[in-house]
């Protein structure tokens, strides 16, 4: 009923920048917290950044000061601006959204398909 489509990943040199986007569509009554997670091969999926409907944010210590999460509630879209990228940022980045699909329902978590970010010289 809800789909999250990510875009903006790719190959970038160390010190470069990328901007990821994630657009939610489908049966959506309201979206609450949205976030970005990443997973490198052989490692667990970790939270990168989260943002509430009101704009409160949380960042992993490893990206604080370099990444910025934002959202456009009218477009049901969340963004991740990634600056000063490092090789250790290389991972598949996933979008997650807490979505209420009706006025009487509870929130549920939905995940995007993931987009590859590779930082290499």
ABEGO torsion letter per residue (X at the ends): XBBBBBBGBEBBBBGBBBBBBBBBBEBBABBBBBBBBBBBBGBBBBBABBBBAAGBBBBBAAABGABBBBBBAAAGBBBBBBBGBBAAABBBBBBBBBBBABAABBBBBBBBAEBBBBBBX
